[in-house]
Amino acid sequence: MEHMFFLEDLRKAENHCRNWWSQGESNPQPFECHSNALPTEL
């Protein structure tokens, strides 16, 4: 029965990694239309 718990944990870890990769950049640039957006050359 222990292998069933291991497989479930493995699936959870796989889904977590997949979600992490699909979130996009960790430090995205703000949209130009935002009044607080700074130029990238600063």
N, C-alpha and C positions, 0 to 999 in steps of 0.2 A: 504493500500500500504506500510505502514511502515514495516510490517513484512517481505516483500520481501527484503528490504534493510538489515534488520537484518540477514536474512538467507544467503544473499550474503556475508556479513561480517563474519559470522560464518564459512562459507566454506573457505574463504580466511585465516582465523586464523587456521583452521584445516590443510590446506595445508602447511602453514608456519611451524607449529609444526612438521608435518610429514617430511618436508624437513630438519628441524633442527636435528631430530633424525637420519636421514639417512646420515648425513655428516661425521660421524665417530668421532674419539676422538678429543677433543679440543686441546690437546697437544701431538700429535703423536711423536714417536721416529723417527729420521732420518734413512734412509736406510743405511746399513753397507757399501755399495759401495761408498757413498759420502765421499770425503776426509775430510770434516769438521765434520764428525760424531764423537761424543764423547762417550766413554764408559758410560754405565748407572750407574756404581758404583761411579762416581765422584760426 
